[in-house]
Amino acid sequence: MSSSIAVQKRRMQARRKRRERRNLLVFLLPMLFFIVVFLAFPLLSSAYLSLTDIRANIFESHKFIGLRGYYQTIFKDSFFHTAMRNQTVYAISYFVLTFSVSLFLAILINELKKGVGVLQVIFYLPMIIPLSIVGGIFLWIFSGTGNSFFNLVLARLGLAQTPPVNVYGDPRFALFGLVIARSWKMTGFTLIIFLAGLQGISKEVREAAQIDGANFRQTLFRVVLPMLKPYLLIGVTWILINSMKEFDLPAVVTFGGPGTATLTLYYRAWTLAFEYWEMSRSAQVSFITAILILAISWVFNRIFRPETAQRG
């Protein structure tokens, strides 16, 4: 009798586990469908596309060329070299500007007694503005007319130029104009991340350092920033990804110009695909950019490893 009851219990448990697995699968199916159809399939298709010589029609007959296309793109494509150089200058400038400004503002706001919430909202507001509109705003600010905001400021400072300065029309300044526009939009996000980390650091820790004789600079660099490492990693990764996938502003504001002064890697990939119909070469540039992002992210992850950070 007891053995039959035990067998029945095992059967009920088995049925319950099958039912739980079935219910779990039902709830996971929409997400699995999304991952397979919109992530995995496009990713694998693009990877295969980058190893072929397909041009305009992805359904036409093609030849598998392996990594030879990557070799041609990396070593033979002068436009890719220009885009890589522009992307490097852009990424470094954008990283330095956004990281330093957002960290400085976060430290400054964290020292305030009142108005912290209001300032957070003010600095975050540009994040909700589409990049296309941001591009239009800065196109007016840096336009080459005498009544543009930038030229009016130069005139007020006694630095007016004749003819007026056209930032986006000058190959020397156009790329940095895009850096300023993008940084203005994105600084608020990293500022809030850094501010959240600063507010999570116990005031007692800082007071103890000050009692031991540490000044503000020593407290900042030897106490606060080491404890801020997990938040620095998040902010740095966000800034890095944005610095390497610049497409919107060159497409809206400068169209990669003047000349090739603002030609970035993603904009190069777009022009290859939708202007020259070089689908394989476009995929190659995209994957090279993705690999660069992963490699640099790994380096920063080693520098700002959360497991080595001290938490308050």
Backbone as CSV, one residue per row, in Angstrom:
resi,resn,N_x,N_y,N_z,CA_x,CA_y,CA_z,C_x,C_y,C_z
1,MET,0.828,-1.202,0.000,0.000,0.000,0.000,0.867,1.260,0.000
2,SER,1.848,1.291,0.859,2.738,2.449,0.967,3.546,2.629,-0.311
3,SER,3.929,1.496,-0.927,4.706,1.601,-2.161,3.873,2.196,-3.285
4,SER,2.591,1.808,-3.353,1.718,2.366,-4.401,1.489,3.866,-4.187
5,ILE,1.394,4.293,-2.916,1.242,5.721,-2.625,2.494,6.490,-3.041
6,ALA,3.675,5.881,-2.780,4.937,6.524,-3.162,5.041,6.655,-4.680
7,VAL,4.625,5.606,-5.383,4.653,5.646,-6.852,3.718,6.733,-7.367
8,GLN,2.544,6.822,-6.763,1.578,7.845,-7.182,2.111,9.248,-6.924
9,LYS,2.795,9.439,-5.791,3.384,10.745,-5.489,4.447,11.111,-6.514
10,ARG,5.277,10.105,-6.896,6.314,10.379,-7.878,5.697,10.760,-9.224
11,ARG,4.622,10.080,-9.592,3.947,10.398,-10.847,3.366,11.809,-10.811
12,MET,2.771,12.174,-9.652,2.205,13.522,-9.524,3.307,14.575,-9.605
13,GLN,4.448,14.298,-8.976,5.560,15.237,-9.028,6.089,15.377,-10.455
14,ALA,6.155,14.233,-11.162,6.627,14.276,-12.539,5.671,15.079,-13.416
15,ARG,4.352,14.867,-13.217,3.375,15.625,-13.991,3.457,17.118,-13.671
16,ARG,3.663,17.437,-12.394,3.760,18.837,-11.999,4.995,19.497,-12.623
17,LYS,6.107,18.757,-12.661,7.316,19.312,-13.271,7.133,19.525,-14.766
18,ARG,6.461,18.543,-15.436,6.208,18.711,-16.869,5.300,19.913,-17.119
19,ARG,4.308,20.088,-16.260,3.399,21.216,-16.403,4.138,22.547,-16.171
20,GLU,5.018,22.583,-15.203,5.793,23.786,-14.937,6.708,24.113,-16.113
21,ARG,7.350,23.069,-16.676,8.217,23.299,-17.829,7.413,23.792,-19.027
22,ARG,6.230,23.200,-19.205,5.382,23.616,-20.317,4.927,25.065,-20.141
23,ASN,4.525,25.438,-18.943,4.116,26.820,-18.677,5.285,27.789,-18.878
24,LEU,6.464,27.368,-18.418,7.652,28.201,-18.585,7.953,28.410,-20.066
25,LEU,7.840,27.331,-20.851,8.098,27.434,-22.283,7.086,28.362,-22.956
26,VAL,5.837,28.279,-22.543,4.803,29.136,-23.122,5.127,30.613,-22.878
27,PHE,5.562,30.925,-21.669,5.888,32.319,-21.354,7.178,32.778,-22.032
28,LEU,8.091,31.814,-22.294,9.358,32.177,-22.921,9.273,32.262,-24.435
29,LEU,8.250,31.644,-25.030,8.151,31.587,-26.489,8.186,32.970,-27.153
30,PRO,7.436,33.961,-26.669,7.522,35.279,-27.323,8.929,35.857,-27.319
31,MET,9.630,35.726,-26.190,10.989,36.241,-26.129,11.930,35.440,-27.017
32,LEU,11.764,34.105,-27.022,12.590,33.269,-27.897,12.350,33.622,-29.361
33,PHE,11.092,33.850,-29.711,10.768,34.242,-31.083,11.455,35.558,-31.442
34,PHE,11.394,36.528,-30.522,12.028,37.822,-30.766,13.537,37.658,-30.934
35,ILE,14.171,36.869,-30.057,15.621,36.692,-30.111,16.035,36.023,-31.419
36,VAL,15.316,34.974,-31.810,15.688,34.231,-33.013,15.452,35.058,-34.270
37,VAL,14.272,35.668,-34.374,13.885,36.358,-35.608,14.576,37.711,-35.758
38,PHE,14.672,38.470,-34.661,15.153,39.844,-34.773,16.591,40.034,-34.296
39,LEU,17.187,39.029,-33.660,18.572,39.159,-33.204,19.474,38.097,-33.816
40,ALA,19.190,36.851,-33.521,20.081,35.777,-33.964,20.135,35.657,-35.484
41,PHE,18.965,35.603,-36.137,18.940,35.436,-37.591,19.614,36.599,-38.323
42,PRO,19.291,37.871,-37.994,20.006,38.970,-38.675,21.508,38.959,-38.410
43,LEU,21.895,38.612,-37.175,23.313,38.596,-36.836,24.052,37.536,-37.639
44,LEU,23.503,36.319,-37.673,24.149,35.234,-38.416,24.122,35.503,-39.916
45,SER,23.025,36.064,-40.401,22.936,36.393,-41.828,23.973,37.445,-42.211
46,SER,24.134,38.462,-41.350,25.122,39.507,-41.629,26.543,38.949,-41.568
47,ALA,26.779,38.038,-40.628,28.104,37.420,-40.527,28.428,36.646,-41.800
48,TYR,27.447,35.882,-42.298,27.669,35.150,-43.545,27.816,36.110,-44.714
49,LEU,27.014,37.182,-44.707,27.067,38.178,-45.773,28.456,38.797,-45.869
50,SER,29.088,39.017,-44.720,30.410,39.642,-44.707,31.497,38.740,-45.259
51,LEU,31.196,37.454,-45.414,32.182,36.496,-45.929,31.943,36.160,-47.396
52,THR,31.095,36.940,-48.056,30.781,36.716,-49.464,31.090,37.976,-50.266
53,ASP,30.771,37.921,-51.560,30.996,39.066,-52.439,29.678,39.642,-52.943
54,ILE,28.614,39.525,-52.139,27.298,40.014,-52.554,27.313,41.527,-52.682
55,ARG,26.619,42.021,-53.715,26.516,43.455,-53.905,25.063,43.889,-53.757
56,ALA,24.401,44.246,-54.822,23.070,44.849,-54.712,22.014,43.871,-54.240
57,ASN,21.955,42.698,-54.833,20.872,41.749,-54.558,21.384,40.626,-53.675
58,ILE,20.880,40.563,-52.444,21.368,39.542,-51.521,20.878,38.146,-51.904
59,PHE,19.919,38.083,-52.847,19.398,36.784,-53.262,20.062,36.280,-54.545
60,GLU,20.963,37.094,-55.133,21.631,36.657,-56.358,22.734,35.666,-56.035
61,SER,23.220,34.996,-57.058,24.312,34.044,-56.854,25.548,34.804,-56.382
62,HIS,26.286,34.206,-55.497,27.442,34.862,-54.927,28.526,33.833,-54.651
63,LYS,29.700,34.357,-54.330,30.843,33.488,-54.065,31.315,33.701,-52.634
64,PHE,31.588,32.614,-51.958,32.121,32.671,-50.595,33.607,32.992,-50.674
65,ILE,34.015,34.099,-50.065,35.418,34.522,-50.144,36.111,34.512,-48.788
66,GLY,35.394,34.146,-47.731,36.000,34.058,-46.410,36.459,35.407,-45.889
67,LEU,37.649,35.423,-45.300,38.171,36.647,-44.691,38.885,37.550,-45.685
68,ARG,38.892,37.180,-46.955,39.567,37.994,-47.953,38.926,39.377,-48.067
69,GLY,37.591,39.425,-47.914,36.911,40.714,-47.959,37.324,41.617,-46.819
70,TYR,37.503,41.039,-45.630,37.968,41.829,-44.491,39.368,42.378,-44.760
71,TYR,40.209,41.574,-45.382,41.565,42.024,-45.709,41.517,43.214,-46.653
72,GLN,40.668,43.103,-47.690,40.543,44.198,-48.640,40.017,45.464,-47.970
73,THR,39.044,45.305,-47.085,38.469,46.466,-46.404,39.474,47.132,-45.479
74,ILE,40.177,46.330,-44.688,41.089,46.873,-43.672,42.336,47.487,-44.305
75,PHE,42.885,46.849,-45.342,44.183,47.275,-45.866,44.118,48.012,-47.208
76,LYS,43.013,47.901,-47.937,42.963,48.481,-49.280,41.962,49.623,-49.435
77,ASP,41.020,49.759,-48.521,39.951,50.748,-48.654,40.379,52.062,-48.002
78,SER,40.695,53.071,-48.823,41.152,54.356,-48.288,40.036,55.071,-47.524
79,PHE,38.777,54.885,-47.943,37.668,55.507,-47.236,37.499,54.882,-45.844
80,PHE,37.748,53.587,-45.739,37.709,52.946,-44.423,38.804,53.524,-43.530
81,HIS,39.977,53.768,-44.078,41.066,54.362,-43.298,40.678,55.750,-42.805
82,THR,40.045,56.530,-43.688,39.589,57.864,-43.281,38.532,57.775,-42.191
83,ALA,37.573,56.855,-42.380,36.526,56.681,-41.373,37.113,56.224,-40.038
84,MET,38.102,55.334,-40.077,38.745,54.872,-38.846,39.479,56.011,-38.146
85,ARG,40.149,56.828,-38.914,40.860,57.971,-38.320,39.866,58.955,-37.706
86,ASN,38.808,59.276,-38.439,37.788,60.181,-37.905,37.130,59.598,-36.664
87,GLN,36.852,58.289,-36.699,36.190,57.649,-35.564,37.074,57.671,-34.331
88,THR,38.380,57.487,-34.527,39.314,57.522,-33.394,39.348,58.904,-32.759
89,VAL,39.468,59.940,-33.602,39.483,61.316,-33.086,38.159,61.630,-32.399
90,TYR,37.069,61.230,-33.040,35.743,61.484,-32.476,35.575,60.769,-31.133
91,ALA,35.951,59.488,-31.075,35.749,58.696,-29.863,36.558,59.252,-28.703
92,ILE,37.818,59.600,-28.963,38.665,60.127,-27.888,38.126,61.472,-27.394
93,SER,37.780,62.358,-28.333,37.264,63.678,-27.958,35.954,63.553,-27.202
94,TYR,35.060,62.717,-27.712,33.754,62.543,-27.074,33.906,61.915,-25.690
95,PHE,34.786,60.937,-25.575,34.985,60.270,-24.284,35.522,61.256,-23.250
96,VAL,36.571,61.981,-23.616,37.186,62.916,-22.672,36.193,63.994,-22.249
97,LEU,35.483,64.563,-23.221,34.551,65.648,-22.916,33.383,65.160,-22.068
98,THR,32.736,64.080,-22.488,31.545,63.606,-21.785,31.884,63.069,-20.402
99,PHE,32.948,62.293,-20.308,33.333,61.717,-19.017,33.723,62.803,-18.026
100,SER,34.565,63.728,-18.440,35.052,64.748,-17.510,33.932,65.697,-17.089
101,VAL,33.100,66.121,-18.046,32.020,67.058,-17.711,30.982,66.399,-16.813
102,SER,30.563,65.170,-17.154,29.536,64.501,-16.350,30.052,64.177,-14.950
103,LEU,31.316,63.756,-14.829,31.867,63.460,-13.500,32.030,64.738,-12.693
104,PHE,32.495,65.802,-13.327,32.655,67.081,-12.627,31.308,67.593,-12.126
105,LEU,30.304,67.564,-12.996,28.980,68.044,-12.600,28.375,67.170,-11.506
106,ALA,28.597,65.855,-11.584,28.065,64.957,-10.557,28.683,65.260,-9.203
107,ILE,29.992,65.475,-9.176,30.671,65.809,-7.915,30.173,67.147,-7.382
108,LEU,29.995,68.102,-8.295,29.539,69.434,-7.889,28.119,69.377,-7.334
109,ILE,27.224,68.681,-8.031,25.830,68.591,-7.579,25.737,67.824,-6.270
110,ASN,26.581,66.822,-6.109,26.546,66.017,-4.885,26.917,66.825,-3.652
111,GLU,27.650,67.922,-3.855,28.041,68.762,-2.723,26.955,69.765,-2.329
112,LEU,25.931,69.901,-3.168,24.877,70.867,-2.888,23.924,70.359,-1.815
113,LYS,23.326,71.277,-1.123,22.362,70.929,-0.084,20.943,70.898,-0.630
114,LYS,20.646,71.767,-1.612,19.298,71.862,-2.157,19.360,71.868,-3.682
115,GLY,18.224,71.546,-4.291,18.095,71.647,-5.739,18.707,70.509,-6.521
116,VAL,19.080,69.422,-5.851,19.722,68.304,-6.540,18.760,67.670,-7.550
117,GLY,17.522,67.443,-7.119,16.536,66.816,-8.004,16.232,67.674,-9.222
118,VAL,16.119,68.986,-9.017,15.827,69.901,-10.130,16.971,69.884,-11.141
119,LEU,18.203,69.911,-10.664,19.358,69.892,-11.556,19.452,68.572,-12.323
120,GLN,19.097,67.477,-11.664,19.095,66.192,-12.355,18.128,66.212,-13.532
121,VAL,16.946,66.753,-13.311,15.940,66.838,-14.376,16.441,67.729,-15.508
122,ILE,17.018,68.878,-15.156,17.488,69.833,-16.165,18.558,69.202,-17.048
123,PHE,19.531,68.535,-16.421,20.621,67.951,-17.202,20.187,66.702,-17.974
124,TYR,19.117,66.050,-17.520,18.655,64.849,-18.221,17.731,65.181,-19.395
125,LEU,17.146,66.365,-19.402,16.183,66.740,-20.445,16.705,66.540,-21.870
126,PRO,17.971,66.889,-22.189,18.435,66.655,-23.569,18.362,65.197,-24.008
127,MET,18.362,64.256,-23.042,18.311,62.838,-23.401,17.021,62.473,-24.105
128,ILE,15.943,63.191,-23.852,14.652,62.838,-24.447,14.445,63.514,-25.800
129,ILE,15.399,64.338,-26.226,15.307,65.001,-27.523,15.918,64.097,-28.587
130,PRO,15.228,63.815,-29.673,15.809,62.977,-30.736,17.082,63.600,-31.303
131,LEU,18.012,62.744,-31.708,19.288,63.238,-32.226,19.109,64.081,-33.479
132,SER,18.089,63.770,-34.269,17.861,64.566,-35.470,17.541,66.015,-35.109
133,ILE,16.753,66.210,-34.047,16.430,67.576,-33.604,17.659,68.235,-32.978
134,VAL,18.434,67.455,-32.221,19.686,67.984,-31.664,20.592,68.463,-32.790
135,GLY,20.668,67.663,-33.860,21.474,68.070,-35.008,20.994,69.375,-35.604
136,GLY,19.668,69.541,-35.725,19.126,70.792,-36.250,19.431,71.974,-35.357
137,ILE,19.350,71.762,-34.035,19.642,72.843,-33.080,21.083,73.309,-33.235
138,PHE,22.016,72.353,-33.257,23.436,72.732,-33.337,23.826,73.173,-34.739
139,LEU,23.062,72.768,-35.749,23.301,73.284,-37.092,23.026,74.785,-37.121
140,TRP,21.999,75.224,-36.364,21.730,76.653,-36.256,22.767,77.348,-35.379
141,ILE,23.135,76.711,-34.254,24.097,77.324,-33.331,25.433,77.578,-34.028
142,PHE,25.889,76.600,-34.830,27.210,76.690,-35.451,27.156,77.083,-36.928
143,SER,26.025,77.612,-37.381,25.917,77.967,-38.797,26.846,79.127,-39.135
144,GLY,27.079,79.291,-40.445,28.035,80.304,-40.882,27.454,81.683,-41.080
145,THR,26.270,81.930,-40.544,25.667,83.266,-40.647,26.118,84.141,-39.486
146,GLY,26.074,85.441,-39.698,26.534,86.364,-38.660,25.654,86.397,-37.439
147,ASN,24.387,85.977,-37.586,23.475,86.003,-36.438,23.315,84.639,-35.783
148,SER,24.173,83.698,-36.108,24.147,82.410,-35.411,24.645,82.586,-33.988
149,PHE,24.225,81.706,-33.099,24.563,81.847,-31.688,26.079,81.866,-31.480
150,PHE,26.790,80.958,-32.133,28.232,80.852,-31.951,28.937,82.122,-32.404
151,ASN,28.544,82.650,-33.562,29.195,83.860,-34.064,28.816,85.092,-33.247
152,LEU,27.593,85.124,-32.698,27.215,86.230,-31.813,28.053,86.215,-30.540
153,VAL,28.311,85.007,-30.002,29.172,84.896,-28.818,30.578,85.384,-29.146
154,LEU,31.112,84.966,-30.312,32.447,85.429,-30.711,32.477,86.950,-30.830
155,ALA,31.404,87.514,-31.366,31.351,88.972,-31.497,31.340,89.648,-30.139
156,ARG,30.582,89.099,-29.197,30.541,89.664,-27.838,31.908,89.627,-27.174
157,LEU,32.684,88.589,-27.492,34.006,88.440,-26.891,35.075,89.200,-27.664
158,GLY,34.655,89.885,-28.720,35.613,90.626,-29.539,36.425,89.742,-30.456
159,LEU,35.929,88.561,-30.767,36.648,87.596,-31.607,35.916,87.342,-32.913
160,ALA,35.074,88.276,-33.328,34.278,88.077,-34.538,35.184,87.857,-35.747
161,GLN,34.758,86.963,-36.632,35.520,86.607,-37.819,34.797,87.104,-39.064
162,THR,35.562,87.396,-40.105,35.010,87.764,-41.406,35.665,86.889,-42.472
163,PRO,34.916,86.047,-43.136,33.476,85.795,-42.978,33.193,85.048,-41.676
164,PRO,31.917,84.993,-41.255,31.571,84.295,-40.010,32.009,82.836,-40.038
165,VAL,32.298,82.304,-38.862,32.759,80.921,-38.742,31.598,79.958,-39.018
166,ASN,31.819,79.022,-39.915,30.848,77.963,-40.201,31.461,76.648,-39.744
167,VAL,31.149,76.246,-38.503,31.801,75.088,-37.900,31.599,73.835,-38.742
168,TYR,30.359,73.562,-39.141,30.081,72.334,-39.883,30.480,72.433,-41.350
169,GLY,30.880,73.616,-41.807,31.352,73.765,-43.177,32.859,73.786,-43.282
170,ASP,33.542,73.691,-42.147,35.001,73.737,-42.117,35.538,72.357,-41.750
171,PRO,36.336,71.729,-42.609,36.860,70.383,-42.306,37.660,70.307,-41.007
172,ARG,38.206,71.445,-40.571,39.008,71.432,-39.337,38.152,71.306,-38.086
173,PHE,36.910,71.815,-38.139,36.090,71.907,-36.936,34.829,71.049,-36.964
174,ALA,34.450,70.552,-38.133,33.148,69.877,-38.273,33.008,68.693,-37.329
175,LEU,34.057,67.869,-37.234,33.981,66.680,-36.386,33.813,67.052,-34.916
176,PHE,34.501,68.102,-34.490,34.398,68.525,-33.090,33.040,69.173,-32.815
177,GLY,32.432,69.771,-33.850,31.075,70.270,-33.692,30.095,69.147,-33.417
178,LEU,30.293,68.005,-34.071,29.450,66.842,-33.808,29.699,66.291,-32.402
179,VAL,30.946,66.317,-31.973,31.285,65.848,-30.616,30.542,66.671,-29.576
180,ILE,30.552,67.993,-29.740,29.880,68.876,-28.785,28.387,68.606,-28.761
181,ALA,27.781,68.441,-29.942,26.342,68.189,-30.010,25.969,66.880,-29.337
182,ARG,26.721,65.829,-29.621,26.422,64.520,-29.036,26.663,64.538,-27.531
183,SER,27.733,65.167,-27.099,28.044,65.223,-25.672,26.978,65.999,-24.915
184,TRP,26.486,67.098,-25.506,25.419,67.884,-24.863,24.189,67.017,-24.616
185,LYS,23.883,66.140,-25.540,22.705,65.293,-25.389,22.921,64.182,-24.367
186,MET,24.100,63.582,-24.349,24.323,62.356,-23.589,24.910,62.557,-22.195
187,THR,25.416,63.750,-21.905,26.073,63.969,-20.609,25.131,63.724,-19.442
188,GLY,23.865,64.082,-19.586,22.919,63.928,-18.483,22.767,62.505,-17.999
189,PHE,22.862,61.540,-18.907,22.691,60.147,-18.504,23.847,59.674,-17.620
190,THR,25.084,59.910,-18.076,26.236,59.489,-17.266,26.328,60.307,-15.985
191,LEU,25.893,61.553,-16.036,25.875,62.372,-14.820,25.010,61.718,-13.751
192,ILE,23.838,61.241,-14.134,22.923,60.622,-13.167,23.513,59.315,-12.628
193,ILE,24.194,58.550,-13.495,24.842,57.318,-13.035,25.910,57.631,-11.995
194,PHE,26.774,58.597,-12.304,27.837,58.960,-11.368,27.260,59.552,-10.078
195,LEU,26.219,60.349,-10.210,25.605,60.960,-9.031,24.975,59.899,-8.137
196,ALA,24.365,58.876,-8.750,23.801,57.785,-7.957,24.893,57.069,-7.164
197,GLY,26.043,56.866,-7.792,27.149,56.244,-7.073,27.673,57.110,-5.953
198,LEU,27.797,58.411,-6.196,28.283,59.326,-5.168,27.335,59.395,-3.980
199,GLN,26.037,59.382,-4.263,25.067,59.448,-3.172,25.031,58.149,-2.379
200,GLY,25.527,57.073,-2.970,25.568,55.803,-2.249,26.790,55.645,-1.358
201,ILE,27.726,56.577,-1.464,28.923,56.523,-0.616,28.616,57.171,0.729
202,SER,28.896,56.465,1.767,28.587,56.948,3.112,29.363,58.226,3.424
203,LYS,28.657,59.202,3.962,29.310,60.453,4.347,30.300,60.239,5.482
204,GLU,30.051,59.215,6.304,30.958,58.932,7.414,32.353,58.572,6.910
205,VAL,32.406,57.879,5.759,33.707,57.503,5.196,34.498,58.749,4.810
206,ARG,33.821,59.689,4.149,34.503,60.919,3.750,34.898,61.746,4.970
207,GLU,34.026,61.797,5.945,34.347,62.562,7.159,35.529,61.941,7.888
208,ALA,35.603,60.606,7.881,36.737,59.944,8.528,38.043,60.286,7.817
209,ALA,38.010,60.342,6.487,39.209,60.711,5.741,39.618,62.148,6.037
210,GLN,38.635,63.041,6.156,38.947,64.439,6.459,39.493,64.588,7.874
211,ILE,38.982,63.785,8.797,39.502,63.820,10.174,40.958,63.370,10.203
212,ASP,41.292,62.398,9.315,42.671,61.906,9.241,43.600,62.875,8.535
213,GLY,43.061,64.019,8.079,43.912,65.051,7.489,43.851,65.139,5.983
214,ALA,42.996,64.349,5.329,42.912,64.384,3.872,42.145,65.622,3.419
215,ASN,42.675,66.312,2.394,41.951,67.456,1.843,40.935,66.960,0.810
216,PHE,40.254,67.900,0.148,39.202,67.507,-0.801,39.755,66.678,-1.951
217,ARG,40.893,67.083,-2.510,41.469,66.350,-3.642,41.887,64.942,-3.237
218,GLN,42.523,64.816,-2.079,42.939,63.491,-1.611,41.732,62.607,-1.308
219,THR,40.698,63.180,-0.717,39.475,62.416,-0.439,38.823,61.946,-1.734
220,LEU,38.850,62.829,-2.743,38.226,62.488,-4.020,38.947,61.345,-4.709
221,PHE,40.271,61.441,-4.829,41.030,60.474,-5.618,41.375,59.204,-4.850
222,ARG,41.438,59.265,-3.527,41.850,58.087,-2.767,40.698,57.385,-2.059
223,VAL,39.572,58.063,-1.946,38.432,57.462,-1.254,37.216,57.354,-2.170
224,VAL,36.809,58.492,-2.727,35.546,58.533,-3.475,35.639,57.764,-4.786
225,LEU,36.611,58.091,-5.627,36.692,57.464,-6.954,36.928,55.950,-6.887
226,PRO,37.779,55.447,-5.989,37.891,53.983,-5.894,36.576,53.302,-5.518
227,MET,35.772,53.941,-4.688,34.485,53.356,-4.311,33.441,53.531,-5.419
228,LEU,33.760,54.377,-6.394,32.828,54.669,-7.480,33.060,53.775,-8.695
229,LYS,33.989,52.847,-8.604,34.392,52.049,-9.769,33.240,51.339,-10.486
230,PRO,32.321,50.693,-9.786,31.223,50.034,-10.524,30.407,51.001,-11.360
231,TYR,30.194,52.200,-10.856,29.417,53.202,-11.583,30.244,53.811,-12.713
232,LEU,31.549,53.948,-12.476,32.424,54.427,-13.536,32.425,53.451,-14.708
233,LEU,32.400,52.148,-14.397,32.374,51.136,-15.457,31.121,51.264,-16.309
234,ILE,29.966,51.450,-15.666,28.715,51.603,-16.412,28.766,52.858,-17.280
235,GLY,29.201,53.957,-16.690,29.260,55.215,-17.435,30.254,55.167,-18.577
236,VAL,31.435,54.606,-18.311,32.464,54.511,-19.345,31.996,53.627,-20.501
237,THR,31.354,52.508,-20.187,30.855,51.619,-21.235,29.802,52.318,-22.082
238,TRP,28.908,53.038,-21.436,27.869,53.780,-22.165,28.499,54.824,-23.084
239,ILE,29.451,55.592,-22.568,30.117,56.613,-23.373,30.853,55.966,-24.541
240,LEU,31.538,54.860,-24.275,32.302,54.178,-25.317,31.407,53.716,-26.452
241,ILE,30.303,53.057,-26.112,29.400,52.549,-27.146,28.860,53.693,-27.998
242,ASN,28.484,54.793,-27.358,27.972,55.941,-28.109,29.046,56.584,-28.972
243,SER,30.285,56.563,-28.505,31.362,57.186,-29.269,31.721,56.384,-30.513
244,MET,31.437,55.067,-30.511,31.821,54.214,-31.632,30.686,53.961,-32.620
245,LYS,29.466,54.286,-32.270,28.358,53.997,-33.184,27.693,55.287,-33.673
246,GLU,28.512,56.280,-33.931,27.982,57.556,-34.392,27.503,57.451,-35.838
247,PHE,26.238,57.686,-36.042,25.653,57.682,-37.384,24.681,58.836,-37.573
248,ASP,23.818,59.076,-36.596,22.704,60.014,-36.752,23.165,61.418,-37.121
249,LEU,24.110,61.954,-36.353,24.512,63.339,-36.585,25.209,63.538,-37.931
250,PRO,26.168,62.693,-38.311,26.727,62.857,-39.666,25.684,62.727,-40.762
251,ALA,24.701,61.841,-40.563,23.669,61.646,-41.577,22.725,62.832,-41.674
252,VAL,22.475,63.505,-40.558,21.507,64.611,-40.531,22.171,65.958,-40.793
253,VAL,23.363,66.145,-40.226,23.974,67.476,-40.217,24.973,67.677,-41.351
254,THR,25.913,66.748,-41.518,27.044,66.987,-42.425,27.099,66.046,-43.607
255,PHE,26.346,64.961,-43.588,26.382,63.949,-44.657,27.801,63.428,-44.892
256,GLY,28.547,63.322,-43.792,29.916,62.825,-43.886,30.925,63.869,-44.291
257,GLY,30.488,65.080,-44.595,31.383,66.123,-45.084,31.711,67.150,-44.015
258,PRO,32.313,68.261,-44.414,32.714,68.551,-45.794,33.821,67.615,-46.286
259,GLY,33.673,67.159,-47.516,34.578,66.134,-48.029,34.323,64.833,-47.297
260,THR,35.323,64.361,-46.581,35.180,63.161,-45.744,35.534,63.485,-44.290
261,ALA,35.394,64.753,-43.897,35.842,65.195,-42.569,35.053,64.563,-41.439
262,THR,33.792,64.208,-41.670,32.968,63.608,-40.613,32.480,62.211,-41.008
263,LEU,33.218,61.558,-41.879,32.879,60.186,-42.263,33.238,59.240,-41.122
264,THR,32.253,58.636,-40.482,32.481,57.698,-39.386,32.276,56.269,-39.876
265,LEU,32.604,55.299,-39.031,32.530,53.903,-39.446,31.101,53.479,-39.761
266,TYR,30.158,53.817,-38.901,28.777,53.415,-39.156,28.192,54.159,-40.351
267,TYR,28.570,55.414,-40.515,28.087,56.144,-41.691,28.707,55.571,-42.962
268,ARG,29.942,55.136,-42.887,30.581,54.461,-44.017,29.846,53.163,-44.340
269,ALA,29.483,52.403,-43.327,28.729,51.166,-43.549,27.385,51.463,-44.202
270,TRP,26.727,52.540,-43.780,25.429,52.898,-44.359,25.570,53.299,-45.823
271,THR,26.576,54.126,-46.120,26.758,54.549,-47.512,27.119,53.372,-48.410
272,LEU,27.915,52.436,-47.915,28.242,51.250,-48.703,26.990,50.445,-49.023
273,ALA,26.088,50.333,-48.041,24.902,49.497,-48.227,23.835,50.184,-49.065
274,PHE,23.558,51.448,-48.813,22.379,52.092,-49.389,22.681,53.153,-50.444
275,GLU,23.966,53.442,-50.662,24.326,54.327,-51.767,25.071,53.572,-52.871
276,TYR,25.965,52.665,-52.464,26.740,51.907,-53.440,26.292,50.448,-53.553
277,TRP,25.371,50.032,-52.679,24.824,48.670,-52.693,25.914,47.600,-52.541
278,GLU,26.940,47.933,-51.770,28.010,46.974,-51.468,27.676,46.314,-50.142
279,MET,26.767,45.355,-50.199,26.234,44.764,-48.968,27.303,44.041,-48.152
280,SER,28.143,43.291,-48.817,29.174,42.527,-48.104,30.167,43.459,-47.422
281,ARG,30.609,44.478,-48.116,31.578,45.414,-47.538,30.949,46.197,-46.396
282,SER,29.673,46.516,-46.515,28.975,47.190,-45.423,28.952,46.305,-44.181
283,ALA,28.649,45.027,-44.359,28.638,44.099,-43.226,30.021,43.966,-42.608
284,GLN,31.048,43.989,-43.440,32.424,43.879,-42.923,32.764,45.075,-42.037
285,VAL,32.433,46.287,-42.501,32.708,47.489,-41.695,31.926,47.440,-40.382
286,SER,30.689,46.965,-40.438,29.864,46.885,-39.228,30.452,45.913,-38.218
287,PHE,30.906,44.755,-38.688,31.468,43.769,-37.766,32.822,44.212,-37.230
288,ILE,33.606,44.895,-38.044,34.877,45.431,-37.545,34.619,46.431,-36.426
289,THR,33.620,47.288,-36.621,33.260,48.263,-35.584,32.789,47.569,-34.318
290,ALA,31.959,46.534,-34.477,31.463,45.798,-33.311,32.605,45.128,-32.553
291,ILE,33.569,44.571,-33.285,34.716,43.927,-32.639,35.546,44.954,-31.883
292,LEU,35.715,46.131,-32.469,36.450,47.200,-31.776,35.750,47.604,-30.482
293,ILE,34.416,47.718,-30.530,33.663,48.071,-29.331,33.841,47.012,-28.252
294,LEU,33.755,45.742,-28.625,33.918,44.656,-27.652,35.319,44.658,-27.058
295,ALA,36.330,44.879,-27.901,37.707,44.858,-27.413,37.967,46.002,-26.435
296,ILE,37.525,47.214,-26.792,37.753,48.361,-25.909,36.926,48.231,-24.633
297,SER,35.708,47.677,-24.751,34.887,47.448,-23.553,35.577,46.472,-22.615
298,TRP,36.208,45.450,-23.169,36.928,44.471,-22.334,38.072,45.152,-21.585
299,VAL,38.785,46.049,-22.275,39.899,46.756,-21.630,39.392,47.600,-20.465
300,PHE,38.328,48.360,-20.692,37.790,49.199,-19.626,37.191,48.351,-18.506
301,ASN,36.650,47.191,-18.857,36.125,46.313,-17.823,37.237,45.796,-16.923
302,ARG,38.428,45.589,-17.503,39.567,45.179,-16.690,40.051,46.317,-15.782
303,ILE,39.937,47.546,-16.288,40.396,48.696,-15.504,39.443,48.996,-14.355
304,PHE,38.121,48.941,-14.660,37.107,49.292,-13.658,36.342,48.056,-13.198
305,ARG,37.040,46.970,-12.970,36.369,45.732,-12.577,35.554,45.914,-11.306
306,PRO,34.259,45.563,-11.337,33.426,45.718,-10.138,33.925,44.892,-8.956
307,GLU,34.527,43.712,-9.250,34.942,42.856,-8.133,36.116,43.438,-7.358
308,THR,36.842,44.402,-7.978,37.956,45.019,-7.268,37.563,46.333,-6.620
309,ALA,36.344,46.738,-6.880,35.907,48.033,-6.337,35.483,47.894,-4.880
310,GLN,35.694,48.956,-4.160,35.246,49.002,-2.788,33.896,49.671,-2.735
311,ARG,32.972,49.112,-2.053,31.627,49.671,-1.953,31.421,50.262,-0.560
312,GLY,30.657,51.344,-0.551,30.363,51.995,0.721,29.191,51.382,1.409
